[in-house]
Amino acid sequence: MVFKGKVIGMNSNVFQLPSERKKKSQFDDTLEALKIYALKEHSKDIACLETLFSDLELPVISKAIKPEVVIQTDEQGNLFSTAPDQVDLDLYDKALGKYDPKCERLNDTLRTLFNVAWAQLSDLLRNEIQQ
Amino acid sequence: MSPGPNSATYYEMKYNNKVRKTDDVAMLLKLIKEATHDIGQKVNEYDKVDEIQRQLLRTAKCQKTIMRHA
């Protein structure tokens, strides 16, 4: 019986040991299928997931940078400060409010993708990884 | 509710003599890549050795031919 994995959305793309697989490009093909799965099921996180699929690194959401008071010097050499623009401050507040939910959603997505990838592993490959 | 010991998110990965409890998908993909590319790399190395042996054999045959005609 041909191993097709357990996730229907992966269209029978699986990870197998070289001795089991038929196509040499199986890893890249299944990674591509996982990317398409993420695009369909977790489209809101897809921009953050680029590093996962290109470099196999965990994505990190960077925090918004708070607009600071800018201290400058005028033509006579006197120091003066410029308060941050109110629009920038509003945008910062909005970004800060979205940060935690964004992180939580990304964590859920990563956990789902882990389980999907795990479900597409052949038993032999699972043993190999766990050894 | 915490995941059970048999669930995918809580399994123990032994790799490089270290036990890893992980749900890190990036780490899992790296391990899969290493496990699935390992033998392929070895085959490539064997291919290189074969190629060197073939070249040496060819050189030896050429030398033999040269010696015969000398």
N, CA and C atoms of all chains as a GROMACS GRO file, in nm:
protein
  603
    1MET      N    1   0.083  -0.120   0.000
    1MET     CA    2   0.000   0.000   0.000
    1MET      C    3   0.088   0.126   0.000
    2VAL      N    4   0.053   0.221  -0.085
    2VAL     CA    5   0.134   0.343  -0.097
    2VAL      C    6   0.102   0.435   0.021
    3PHE      N    7   0.208   0.484   0.086
    3PHE     CA    8   0.190   0.573   0.200
    3PHE      C    9   0.156   0.714   0.149
    4LYS      N   10   0.041   0.766   0.199
    4LYS     CA   11  -0.002   0.898   0.153
    4LYS      C   12  -0.010   1.001   0.264
    5GLY      N   13   0.031   0.963   0.384
    5GLY     CA   14   0.020   1.056   0.497
    5GLY      C   15  -0.122   1.062   0.550
    6LYS      N   16  -0.145   1.149   0.647
    6LYS     CA   17  -0.277   1.153   0.711
    6LYS      C   18  -0.352   1.283   0.688
    7VAL      N   19  -0.288   1.380   0.624
    7VAL     CA   20  -0.354   1.509   0.603
    7VAL      C   21  -0.398   1.520   0.457
    8ILE      N   22  -0.528   1.533   0.437
    8ILE     CA   23  -0.584   1.535   0.300
    8ILE      C   24  -0.530   1.655   0.223
    9GLY      N   25  -0.520   1.770   0.289
    9GLY     CA   26  -0.476   1.893   0.224
    9GLY      C   27  -0.334   1.888   0.170
   10MET      N   28  -0.258   1.786   0.207
   10MET     CA   29  -0.120   1.775   0.159
   10MET      C   30  -0.110   1.699   0.027
   11ASN      N   31  -0.225   1.656  -0.026
   11ASN     CA   32  -0.231   1.589  -0.157
   11ASN      C   33  -0.129   1.474  -0.173
   12SER      N   34  -0.121   1.391  -0.071
   12SER     CA   35  -0.035   1.270  -0.073
   12SER      C   36   0.115   1.301  -0.078
   13ASN      N   37   0.153   1.426  -0.052
   13ASN     CA   38   0.297   1.458  -0.044
   13ASN      C   39   0.347   1.417   0.095
   14VAL      N   40   0.450   1.336   0.098
   14VAL     CA   41   0.498   1.282   0.225
   14VAL      C   42   0.650   1.294   0.235
   15PHE      N   43   0.698   1.272   0.357
   15PHE     CA   44   0.843   1.265   0.379
   15PHE      C   45   0.879   1.119   0.403
   16GLN      N   46   0.974   1.067   0.327
   16GLN     CA   47   1.016   0.928   0.344
   16GLN      C   48   1.168   0.918   0.337
   17LEU      N   49   1.219   0.805   0.386
   17LEU     CA   50   1.363   0.780   0.376
   17LEU      C   51   1.401   0.760   0.230
   18PRO      N   52   1.527   0.786   0.195
   18PRO     CA   53   1.569   0.767   0.056
   18PRO      C   54   1.540   0.626   0.004
   19SER      N   55   1.547   0.527   0.095
   19SER     CA   56   1.522   0.389   0.051
   19SER      C   57   1.374   0.363   0.020
   20GLU      N   58   1.285   0.446   0.074
   20GLU     CA   59   1.141   0.426   0.053
   20GLU      C   60   1.087   0.508  -0.063
   21ARG      N   61   1.145   0.626  -0.083
   21ARG     CA   62   1.084   0.721  -0.177
   21ARG      C   63   1.116   0.686  -0.323
   22LYS      N   64   1.029   0.738  -0.410
   22LYS     CA   65   1.050   0.714  -0.553
   22LYS      C   66   1.116   0.834  -0.619
   23LYS      N   67   1.076   0.954  -0.571
   23LYS     CA   68   1.131   1.076  -0.633
   23LYS      C   69   1.243   1.134  -0.547
   24LYS      N   70   1.350   1.174  -0.610
   24LYS     CA   71   1.463   1.231  -0.537
   24LYS      C   72   1.428   1.368  -0.478
   25SER      N   73   1.336   1.438  -0.546
   25SER     CA   74   1.301   1.575  -0.503
   25SER      C   75   1.188   1.575  -0.400
   26GLN      N   76   1.165   1.461  -0.334
   26GLN     CA   77   1.049   1.450  -0.246
   26GLN      C   78   1.047   1.554  -0.135
   27PHE      N   79   1.163   1.580  -0.073
   27PHE     CA   80   1.166   1.676   0.038
   27PHE      C   81   1.119   1.814  -0.009
   28ASP      N   82   1.175   1.859  -0.122
   28ASP     CA   83   1.138   1.991  -0.173
   28ASP      C   84   0.990   1.995  -0.214
   29ASP      N   85   0.943   1.887  -0.275
   29ASP     CA   86   0.802   1.882  -0.318
   29ASP      C   87   0.708   1.888  -0.198
   30THR      N   88   0.741   1.812  -0.093
   30THR     CA   89   0.653   1.809   0.024
   30THR      C   90   0.660   1.941   0.101
   31LEU      N   91   0.779   2.001   0.101
   31LEU     CA   92   0.791   2.133   0.166
   31LEU      C   93   0.705   2.236   0.092
   32GLU      N   94   0.705   2.226  -0.040
   32GLU     CA   95   0.623   2.315  -0.123
   32GLU      C   96   0.474   2.291  -0.093
   33ALA      N   97   0.437   2.164  -0.078
   33ALA     CA   98   0.297   2.130  -0.047
   33ALA      C   99   0.258   2.186   0.090
   34LEU      N  100   0.353   2.180   0.184
   34LEU     CA  101   0.328   2.233   0.319
   34LEU      C  102   0.309   2.386   0.312
   35LYS      N  103   0.386   2.449   0.226
   35LYS     CA  104   0.375   2.594   0.207
   35LYS      C  105   0.237   2.630   0.149
   36ILE      N  106   0.194   2.552   0.051
   36ILE     CA  107   0.062   2.576  -0.010
   36ILE      C  108  -0.049   2.551   0.092
   37TYR      N  109  -0.029   2.447   0.174
   37TYR     CA  110  -0.126   2.417   0.282
   37TYR      C  111  -0.136   2.538   0.377
   38ALA      N  112  -0.019   2.592   0.414
   38ALA     CA  113  -0.017   2.708   0.504
   38ALA      C  114  -0.083   2.829   0.439
   39LEU      N  115  -0.059   2.844   0.308
   39LEU     CA  116  -0.118   2.956   0.234
   39LEU      C  117  -0.271   2.947   0.235
   40LYS      N  118  -0.323   2.824   0.221
   40LYS     CA  119  -0.469   2.804   0.219
   40LYS      C  120  -0.529   2.818   0.358
   41GLU      N  121  -0.467   2.753   0.456
   41GLU     CA  122  -0.529   2.742   0.588
   41GLU      C  123  -0.489   2.855   0.684
   42HIS      N  124  -0.372   2.912   0.663
   42HIS     CA  125  -0.323   3.016   0.756
   42HIS      C  126  -0.270   3.135   0.678
   43SER      N  127  -0.354   3.186   0.589
   43SER     CA  128  -0.308   3.290   0.496
   43SER      C  129  -0.263   3.418   0.569
   44LYS      N  130  -0.320   3.443   0.689
   44LYS     CA  131  -0.282   3.566   0.760
   44LYS      C  132  -0.138   3.564   0.808
   45ASP      N  133  -0.083   3.444   0.826
   45ASP     CA  134   0.055   3.434   0.877
   45ASP      C  135   0.157   3.410   0.767
   46ILE      N  136   0.112   3.403   0.643
   46ILE     CA  137   0.201   3.356   0.537
   46ILE      C  138   0.324   3.445   0.519
   47ALA      N  139   0.309   3.576   0.542
   47ALA     CA  140   0.424   3.666   0.527
   47ALA      C  141   0.533   3.633   0.630
   48CYS      N  142   0.489   3.602   0.752
   48CYS     CA  143   0.585   3.567   0.859
   48CYS      C  144   0.649   3.431   0.833
   49LEU      N  145   0.578   3.343   0.762
   49LEU     CA  146   0.626   3.205   0.746
   49LEU      C  147   0.732   3.190   0.638
   50GLU      N  148   0.764   3.298   0.568
   50GLU     CA  149   0.859   3.290   0.456
   50GLU      C  150   0.995   3.233   0.503
   51THR      N  151   1.042   3.280   0.620
   51THR     CA  152   1.173   3.232   0.669
   51THR      C  153   1.170   3.082   0.701
   52LEU      N  154   1.053   3.035   0.743
   52LEU     CA  155   1.042   2.892   0.775
   52LEU      C  156   1.064   2.808   0.650
   53PHE      N  157   1.001   2.847   0.540
   53PHE     CA  158   1.009   2.766   0.420
   53PHE      C  159   1.137   2.791   0.339
   54SER      N  160   1.193   2.910   0.349
   54SER     CA  161   1.314   2.936   0.270
   54SER      C  162   1.441   2.897   0.346
   55ASP      N  163   1.448   2.926   0.477
   55ASP     CA  164   1.571   2.899   0.553
   55ASP      C  165   1.554   2.791   0.660
   56LEU      N  166   1.436   2.738   0.675
   56LEU     CA  167   1.404   2.642   0.783
   56LEU      C  168   1.436   2.702   0.920
   57GLU      N  169   1.404   2.828   0.936
   57GLU     CA  170   1.423   2.897   1.064
   57GLU      C  171   1.287   2.941   1.117
   58LEU      N  172   1.274   2.946   1.250
   58LEU     CA  173   1.148   2.989   1.309
   58LEU      C  174   1.124   3.137   1.283
   59PRO      N  175   1.006   3.173   1.238
   59PRO     CA  176   0.979   3.315   1.214
   59PRO      C  177   0.966   3.393   1.345
   60VAL      N  178   1.007   3.517   1.342
   60VAL     CA  179   0.997   3.604   1.460
   60VAL      C  180   0.921   3.730   1.418
   61ILE      N  181   0.825   3.767   1.501
   61ILE     CA  182   0.752   3.891   1.472
   61ILE      C  183   0.822   4.005   1.546
   62SER      N  184   0.866   4.104   1.472
   62SER     CA  185   0.938   4.214   1.538
   62SER      C  186   0.838   4.313   1.598
   63LYS      N  187   0.877   4.366   1.714
   63LYS     CA  188   0.790   4.464   1.782
   63LYS      C  189   0.795   4.599   1.711
   64ALA      N  190   0.687   4.672   1.721
   64ALA     CA  191   0.686   4.807   1.664
   64ALA      C  192   0.781   4.897   1.744
   65ILE      N  193   0.847   4.989   1.676
   65ILE     CA  194   0.940   5.080   1.745
   65ILE      C  195   0.865   5.206   1.788
   66LYS      N  196   0.877   5.238   1.916
   66LYS     CA  197   0.805   5.354   1.970
   66LYS      C  198   0.867   5.484   1.918
   67PRO      N  199   0.785   5.572   1.862
   67PRO     CA  200   0.839   5.701   1.818
   67PRO      C  201   0.891   5.781   1.938
   68GLU      N  202   1.014   5.826   1.928
   68GLU     CA  203   1.077   5.896   2.042
   68GLU      C  204   1.081   6.046   2.015
   69VAL      N  205   1.108   6.120   2.123
   69VAL     CA  206   1.131   6.264   2.109
   69VAL      C  207   1.267   6.283   2.041
   70VAL      N  208   1.271   6.367   1.936
   70VAL     CA  209   1.396   6.388   1.864
   70VAL      C  210   1.461   6.518   1.911
   71ILE      N  211   1.588   6.508   1.953
   71ILE     CA  212   1.660   6.628   1.998
   71ILE      C  213   1.753   6.674   1.885
   72GLN      N  214   1.736   6.801   1.843
   72GLN     CA  215   1.815   6.854   1.733
   72GLN      C  216   1.881   6.987   1.774
   73THR      N  217   1.968   7.036   1.688
   73THR     CA  218   2.035   7.164   1.713
   73THR      C  219   1.992   7.264   1.605
   74ASP      N  220   1.957   7.386   1.647
   74ASP     CA  221   1.919   7.485   1.546
   74ASP      C  222   2.043   7.556   1.492
   75GLU      N  223   2.024   7.657   1.406
   75GLU     CA  224   2.136   7.723   1.339
   75GLU      C  225   2.231   7.793   1.437
   76GLN      N  226   2.175   7.838   1.551
   76GLN     CA  227   2.261   7.905   1.651
   76GLN      C  228   2.325   7.807   1.750
   77GLY      N  229   2.304   7.684   1.730
   77GLY     CA  230   2.365   7.582   1.818
   77GLY      C  231   2.282   7.550   1.940
   78ASN      N  232   2.160   7.598   1.945
   78ASN     CA  233   2.074   7.567   2.060
   78ASN      C  234   2.002   7.433   2.039
   79LEU      N  235   1.993   7.360   2.148
   79LEU     CA  236   1.923   7.231   2.140
   79LEU      C  237   1.772   7.255   2.148
   80PHE      N  238   1.699   7.179   2.067
   80PHE     CA  239   1.553   7.182   2.080
   80PHE      C  240   1.498   7.042   2.050
   81SER      N  241   1.385   7.015   2.111
   81SER     CA  242   1.329   6.880   2.094
   81SER      C  243   1.200   6.886   2.011
   82THR      N  244   1.181   6.780   1.935
   82THR     CA  245   1.059   6.769   1.855
   82THR      C  246   0.980   6.648   1.905
   83ALA      N  247   0.856   6.674   1.941
   83ALA     CA  248   0.772   6.565   1.989
   83ALA      C  249   0.735   6.474   1.871
   84PRO      N  250   0.718   6.345   1.896
   84PRO     CA  251   0.680   6.256   1.786
   84PRO      C  252   0.542   6.291   1.729
   85ASP      N  253   0.529   6.266   1.602
   85ASP     CA  254   0.404   6.296   1.533
   85ASP      C  255   0.289   6.214   1.593
   86GLN      N  256   0.174   6.278   1.608
   86GLN     CA  257   0.060   6.208   1.671
   86GLN      C  258   0.014   6.088   1.588
   87VAL      N  259   0.023   6.103   1.457
   87VAL     CA  260  -0.016   5.991   1.369
   87VAL      C  261   0.075   5.871   1.394
   88ASP      N  262   0.208   5.899   1.406
   88ASP     CA  263   0.303   5.790   1.432
   88ASP      C  264   0.272   5.723   1.566
   89LEU      N  265   0.237   5.806   1.666
   89LEU     CA  266   0.204   5.751   1.799
   89LEU      C  267   0.079   5.663   1.792
   90ASP      N  268  -0.021   5.709   1.715
   90ASP     CA  269  -0.144   5.630   1.699
   90ASP      C  270  -0.115   5.497   1.630
   91LEU      N  271  -0.031   5.506   1.525
   91LEU     CA  272   0.005   5.384   1.453
   91LEU      C  273   0.080   5.286   1.544
   92TYR      N  274   0.168   5.343   1.629
   92TYR     CA  275   0.244   5.261   1.723
   92TYR      C  276   0.150   5.190   1.820
   93ASP      N  277   0.052   5.265   1.873
   93ASP     CA  278  -0.046   5.205   1.966
   93ASP      C  279  -0.123   5.092   1.900
   94LYS      N  280  -0.162   5.115   1.775
   94LYS     CA  281  -0.236   5.011   1.702
   94LYS      C  282  -0.150   4.887   1.684
   95ALA      N  283  -0.023   4.909   1.641
   95ALA     CA  284   0.069   4.796   1.618
   95ALA      C  285   0.094   4.720   1.746
   96LEU      N  286   0.106   4.793   1.857
   96LEU     CA  287   0.132   4.730   1.987
   96LEU      C  288   0.013   4.644   2.030
   97GLY      N  289  -0.107   4.694   2.002
   97GLY     CA  290  -0.228   4.619   2.036
   97GLY      C  291  -0.240   4.490   1.956
   98LYS      N  292  -0.186   4.493   1.833
   98LYS     CA  293  -0.197   4.374   1.747
   98LYS      C  294  -0.085   4.273   1.774
   99TYR      N  295   0.021   4.316   1.844
   99TYR     CA  296   0.141   4.234   1.858
   99TYR      C  297   0.113   4.099   1.926
  100ASP      N  298   0.050   4.103   2.044
  100ASP     CA  299   0.025   3.979   2.118
  100ASP      C  300  -0.066   3.881   2.044
  101PRO      N  301  -0.182   3.928   1.993
  101PRO     CA  302  -0.266   3.835   1.917
  101PRO      C  303  -0.194   3.776   1.796
  102LYS      N  304  -0.109   3.859   1.732
  102LYS     CA  305  -0.034   3.813   1.615
  102LYS      C  306   0.062   3.699   1.654
  103CYS      N  307   0.132   3.719   1.768
  103CYS     CA  308   0.226   3.617   1.817
  103CYS      C  309   0.152   3.488   1.851
  104GLU      N  310   0.038   3.503   1.918
  104GLU     CA  311  -0.039   3.384   1.956
  104GLU      C  312  -0.087   3.308   1.833
  105ARG      N  313  -0.135   3.384   1.733
  105ARG     CA  314  -0.185   3.320   1.611
  105ARG      C  315  -0.071   3.249   1.538
  106LEU      N  316   0.047   3.314   1.533
  106LEU     CA  317   0.162   3.252   1.467
  106LEU      C  318   0.204   3.124   1.540
  107ASN      N  319   0.202   3.128   1.674
  107ASN     CA  320   0.237   3.007   1.750
  107ASN      C  321   0.141   2.893   1.719
  108ASP      N  322   0.011   2.925   1.712
  108ASP     CA  323  -0.088   2.822   1.677
  108ASP      C  324  -0.061   2.765   1.538
  109THR      N  325  -0.030   2.855   1.445
  109THR     CA  326  -0.002   2.812   1.307
  109THR      C  327   0.120   2.720   1.303
  110LEU      N  328   0.225   2.759   1.376
  110LEU     CA  329   0.348   2.678   1.376
  110LEU      C  330   0.322   2.540   1.436
  111ARG      N  331   0.241   2.539   1.541
  111ARG     CA  332   0.206   2.411   1.605
  111ARG      C  333   0.127   2.323   1.508
  112THR      N  334   0.035   2.384   1.436
  112THR     CA  335  -0.043   2.309   1.336
  112THR      C  336   0.049   2.253   1.228
  113LEU      N  337   0.140   2.338   1.179
  113LEU     CA  338   0.230   2.294   1.072
  113LEU      C  339   0.321   2.181   1.120
  114PHE      N  340   0.361   2.188   1.249
  114PHE     CA  341   0.442   2.079   1.305
  114PHE      C  342   0.363   1.949   1.297
  115ASN      N  343   0.236   1.954   1.340
  115ASN     CA  344   0.154   1.832   1.342
  115ASN      C  345   0.126   1.781   1.201
  116VAL      N  346   0.109   1.874   1.106
  116VAL     CA  347   0.086   1.833   0.967
  116VAL      C  348   0.212   1.763   0.913
  117ALA      N  349   0.328   1.826   0.935
  117ALA     CA  350   0.454   1.767   0.888
  117ALA      C  351   0.475   1.630   0.952
  118TRP      N  352   0.445   1.621   1.082
  118TRP     CA  353   0.464   1.495   1.155
  118TRP      C  354   0.372   1.386   1.099
  119ALA      N  355   0.249   1.426   1.062
  119ALA     CA  356   0.152   1.330   1.010
  119ALA      C  357   0.192   1.278   0.872
  120GLN      N  358   0.279   1.352   0.803
  120GLN     CA  359   0.320   1.311   0.668
  120GLN      C  360   0.452   1.232   0.670
  121LEU      N  361   0.504   1.203   0.789
  121LEU     CA  362   0.629   1.126   0.798
  121LEU      C  363   0.599   0.978   0.791
  122SER      N  364   0.681   0.905   0.718
  122SER     CA  365   0.666   0.759   0.719
  122SER      C  366   0.717   0.706   0.853
  123ASP      N  367   0.673   0.586   0.890
  123ASP     CA  368   0.714   0.528   1.019
  123ASP      C  369   0.866   0.512   1.028
  124LEU      N  370   0.927   0.472   0.917
  124LEU     CA  371   1.073   0.452   0.917
  124LEU      C  372   1.146   0.583   0.941
  125LEU      N  373   1.097   0.688   0.878
  125LEU     CA  374   1.161   0.820   0.895
  125LEU      C  375   1.141   0.871   1.038
  126ARG      N  376   1.023   0.845   1.094
  126ARG     CA  377   1.000   0.885   1.234
  126ARG      C  378   1.100   0.816   1.326
  127ASN      N  379   1.120   0.686   1.302
  127ASN     CA  380   1.218   0.613   1.383
  127ASN      C  381   1.358   0.672   1.366
  128GLU      N  382   1.392   0.703   1.243
  128GLU     CA  383   1.524   0.758   1.212
  128GLU      C  384   1.546   0.890   1.287
  129ILE      N  385   1.443   0.975   1.288
  129ILE     CA  386   1.455   1.106   1.353
  129ILE      C  387   1.461   1.090   1.505
  130GLN      N  388   1.387   0.994   1.557
  130GLN     CA  389   1.381   0.978   1.702
  130GLN      C  390   1.501   0.902   1.760
  131GLN      N  391   1.582   0.841   1.673
  131GLN     CA  392   1.696   0.764   1.725
  131GLN      C  393   1.800   0.853   1.789
  132MET      N  394  -0.510   2.243   2.874
  132MET     CA  395  -0.472   2.102   2.889
  132MET      C  396  -0.336   2.078   2.823
  133SER      N  397  -0.243   2.018   2.892
  133SER     CA  398  -0.111   1.996   2.833
  133SER      C  399  -0.114   1.872   2.744
  134PRO      N  400  -0.035   1.872   2.637
  134PRO     CA  401  -0.037   1.758   2.545
  134PRO      C  402   0.019   1.632   2.610
  135GLY      N  403  -0.037   1.518   2.576
  135GLY     CA  404   0.006   1.391   2.633
  135GLY      C  405   0.140   1.346   2.579
  136PRO      N  406   0.204   1.248   2.644
  136PRO     CA  407   0.337   1.206   2.604
  136PRO      C  408   0.342   1.141   2.465
  137ASN      N  409   0.226   1.093   2.415
  137ASN     CA  410   0.227   1.030   2.283
  137ASN      C  411   0.194   1.127   2.170
  138SER      N  412   0.159   1.250   2.207
  138SER     CA  413   0.120   1.345   2.102
  138SER      C  414   0.243   1.398   2.030
  139ALA      N  415   0.216   1.445   1.909
  139ALA     CA  416   0.328   1.493   1.826
  139ALA      C  417   0.395   1.615   1.887
  140THR      N  418   0.318   1.694   1.960
  140THR     CA  419   0.375   1.817   2.014
  140THR      C  420   0.462   1.792   2.137
  141TYR      N  421   0.464   1.670   2.186
  141TYR     CA  422   0.537   1.646   2.309
  141TYR      C  423   0.634   1.528   2.295
  142TYR      N  424   0.662   1.491   2.175
  142TYR     CA  425   0.748   1.373   2.164
  142TYR      C  426   0.894   1.411   2.186
  143GLU      N  427   0.969   1.312   2.225
  143GLU     CA  428   1.109   1.339   2.254
  143GLU      C  429   1.194   1.304   2.133
  144MET      N  430   1.271   1.400   2.092
  144MET     CA  431   1.357   1.376   1.977
  144MET      C  432   1.500   1.355   2.025
  145LYS      N  433   1.556   1.241   1.991
  145LYS     CA  434   1.695   1.220   2.027
  145LYS      C  435   1.778   1.246   1.903
  146TYR      N  436   1.867   1.338   1.912
  146TYR     CA  437   1.949   1.369   1.798
  146TYR      C  438   2.082   1.425   1.849
  147ASN      N  439   2.191   1.379   1.790
  147ASN     CA  440   2.324   1.418   1.837
  147ASN      C  441   2.338   1.397   1.988
  148ASN      N  442   2.290   1.283   2.035
  148ASN     CA  443   2.296   1.245   2.177
  148ASN      C  444   2.223   1.340   2.270
  149LYS      N  445   2.137   1.422   2.216
  149LYS     CA  446   2.059   1.513   2.301
  149LYS      C  447   1.912   1.476   2.287
  150VAL      N  448   1.840   1.481   2.397
  150VAL     CA  449   1.696   1.456   2.390
  150VAL      C  450   1.627   1.590   2.379
  151ARG      N  451   1.545   1.603   2.277
  151ARG     CA  452   1.477   1.731   2.258
  151ARG      C  453   1.327   1.711   2.270
  152LYS      N  454   1.267   1.786   2.359
  152LYS     CA  455   1.122   1.789   2.362
  152LYS      C  456   1.084   1.913   2.284
  153THR      N  457   1.018   1.892   2.172
  153THR     CA  458   0.998   2.009   2.088
  153THR      C  459   0.867   2.006   2.011
  154ASP      N  460   0.817   2.121   1.983
  154ASP     CA  461   0.713   2.132   1.881
  154ASP      C  462   0.761   2.235   1.779
  155ASP      N  463   0.893   2.245   1.771
  155ASP     CA  464   0.957   2.341   1.684
  155ASP      C  465   0.956   2.286   1.541
  156VAL      N  466   0.870   2.340   1.458
  156VAL     CA  467   0.853   2.288   1.322
  156VAL      C  468   0.979   2.310   1.238
  157ALA      N  469   1.051   2.420   1.264
  157ALA     CA  470   1.174   2.446   1.189
  157ALA      C  471   1.277   2.338   1.218
  158MET      N  472   1.288   2.301   1.348
  158MET     CA  473   1.382   2.195   1.387
  158MET      C  474   1.342   2.061   1.324
  159LEU      N  475   1.211   2.034   1.326
  159LEU     CA  476   1.162   1.910   1.267
  159LEU      C  477   1.197   1.903   1.117
  160LEU      N  478   1.175   2.013   1.046
  160LEU     CA  479   1.204   2.015   0.902
  160LEU      C  480   1.354   1.998   0.876
  161LYS      N  481   1.436   2.059   0.964
  161LYS     CA  482   1.582   2.042   0.949
  161LYS      C  483   1.622   1.896   0.968
  162LEU      N  484   1.564   1.833   1.072
  162LEU     CA  485   1.596   1.693   1.099
  162LEU      C  486   1.551   1.604   0.983
  163ILE      N  487   1.433   1.635   0.927
  163ILE     CA  488   1.384   1.556   0.813
  163ILE      C  489   1.480   1.573   0.695
  164LYS      N  490   1.521   1.698   0.672
  164LYS     CA  491   1.612   1.725   0.560
  164LYS      C  492   1.742   1.647   0.576
  165GLU      N  493   1.797   1.652   0.697
  165GLU     CA  494   1.922   1.580   0.723
  165GLU      C  495   1.903   1.430   0.703
  166ALA      N  496   1.793   1.377   0.757
  166ALA     CA  497   1.770   1.232   0.750
  166ALA      C  498   1.745   1.187   0.606
  167THR      N  499   1.679   1.272   0.527
  167THR     CA  500   1.645   1.229   0.392
  167THR      C  501   1.756   1.260   0.291
  168HIS      N  502   1.849   1.346   0.328
  168HIS     CA  503   1.957   1.378   0.235
  168HIS      C  504   2.086   1.304   0.266
  169ASP      N  505   2.094   1.243   0.384
  169ASP     CA  506   2.217   1.179   0.431
  169ASP      C  507   2.270   1.075   0.332
  170ILE      N  508   2.180   0.980   0.297
  170ILE     CA  509   2.224   0.871   0.211
  170ILE      C  510   2.259   0.923   0.072
  171GLY      N  511   2.181   1.021   0.025
  171GLY     CA  512   2.209   1.079  -0.105
  171GLY      C  513   2.349   1.137  -0.111
  172GLN      N  514   2.389   1.205  -0.002
  172GLN     CA  515   2.523   1.264   0.001
  172GLN      C  516   2.630   1.154  -0.002
  173LYS      N  517   2.601   1.044   0.075
  173LYS     CA  518   2.699   0.934   0.077
  173LYS      C  519   2.714   0.874  -0.063
  174VAL      N  520   2.598   0.858  -0.132
  174VAL     CA  521   2.601   0.804  -0.267
  174VAL      C  522   2.687   0.894  -0.356
  175ASN      N  523   2.670   1.026  -0.340
  175ASN     CA  524   2.752   1.119  -0.418
  175ASN      C  525   2.901   1.100  -0.391
  176GLU      N  526   2.932   1.080  -0.260
  176GLU     CA  527   3.072   1.059  -0.226
  176GLU      C  528   3.125   0.929  -0.288
  177TYR      N  529   3.042   0.823  -0.285
  177TYR     CA  530   3.083   0.697  -0.347
  177TYR      C  531   3.103   0.718  -0.497
  178ASP      N  532   3.013   0.797  -0.557
  178ASP     CA  533   3.024   0.826  -0.700
  178ASP      C  534   3.158   0.893  -0.731
  179LYS      N  535   3.198   0.987  -0.641
  179LYS     CA  536   3.325   1.058  -0.663
  179LYS      C  537   3.441   0.959  -0.658
  180VAL      N  538   3.438   0.868  -0.556
  180VAL     CA  539   3.545   0.767  -0.542
  180VAL      C  540   3.549   0.680  -0.666
  181ASP      N  541   3.430   0.638  -0.713
  181ASP     CA  542   3.422   0.556  -0.835
  181ASP      C  543   3.486   0.627  -0.953
  182GLU      N  544   3.455   0.757  -0.965
  182GLU     CA  545   3.506   0.835  -1.078
  182GLU      C  546   3.659   0.842  -1.072
  183ILE      N  547   3.713   0.863  -0.950
  183ILE     CA  548   3.859   0.870  -0.935
  183ILE      C  549   3.922   0.735  -0.972
  184GLN      N  550   3.856   0.626  -0.925
  184GLN     CA  551   3.908   0.492  -0.958
  184GLN      C  552   3.908   0.469  -1.109
  185ARG      N  553   3.801   0.512  -1.174
  185ARG     CA  554   3.789   0.496  -1.320
  185ARG      C  555   3.901   0.573  -1.390
  186GLN      N  556   3.927   0.695  -1.341
  186GLN     CA  557   4.032   0.777  -1.403
  186GLN      C  558   4.169   0.712  -1.387
  187LEU      N  559   4.195   0.657  -1.265
  187LEU     CA  560   4.323   0.592  -1.239
  187LEU      C  561   4.343   0.472  -1.331
  188LEU      N  562   4.232   0.395  -1.346
  188LEU     CA  563   4.234   0.276  -1.431
  188LEU      C  564   4.265   0.315  -1.576
  189ARG      N  565   4.201   0.425  -1.620
  189ARG     CA  566   4.222   0.474  -1.757
  189ARG      C  567   4.368   0.513  -1.775
  190THR      N  568   4.421   0.585  -1.674
  190THR     CA  569   4.561   0.628  -1.680
  190THR      C  570   4.654   0.507  -1.687
  191ALA      N  571   4.626   0.406  -1.604
  191ALA     CA  572   4.709   0.286  -1.602
  191ALA      C  573   4.705   0.215  -1.736
  192LYS      N  574   4.585   0.208  -1.797
  192LYS     CA  575   4.571   0.143  -1.928
  192LYS      C  576   4.651   0.218  -2.034
  193CYS      N  577   4.644   0.352  -2.028
  193CYS     CA  578   4.719   0.435  -2.122
  193CYS      C  579   4.868   0.410  -2.108
  194GLN      N  580   4.913   0.404  -1.982
  194GLN     CA  581   5.057   0.382  -1.958
  194GLN      C  582   5.100   0.247  -2.015
  195LYS      N  583   5.012   0.146  -1.995
  195LYS     CA  584   5.041   0.012  -2.042
  195LYS      C  585   5.055   0.012  -2.195
  196THR      N  586   4.961   0.084  -2.260
  196THR     CA  587   4.963   0.094  -2.406
  196THR      C  588   5.090   0.163  -2.453
  197ILE      N  589   5.127   0.272  -2.384
  197ILE     CA  590   5.248   0.348  -2.421
  197ILE      C  591   5.371   0.257  -2.407
  198MET      N  592   5.375   0.182  -2.295
  198MET     CA  593   5.489   0.093  -2.270
  198MET      C  594   5.499  -0.014  -2.381
  199ARG      N  595   5.383  -0.062  -2.425
  199ARG     CA  596   5.381  -0.168  -2.527
  199ARG      C  597   5.437  -0.116  -2.660
  200HIS      N  598   5.405   0.010  -2.689
  200HIS     CA  599   5.448   0.068  -2.816
  200HIS      C  600   5.587   0.129  -2.810
  201ALA      N  601   5.642   0.134  -2.692
  201ALA     CA  602   5.774   0.199  -2.677
  201ALA      C  603   5.885   0.108  -2.732
   0.00000   0.00000   0.00000
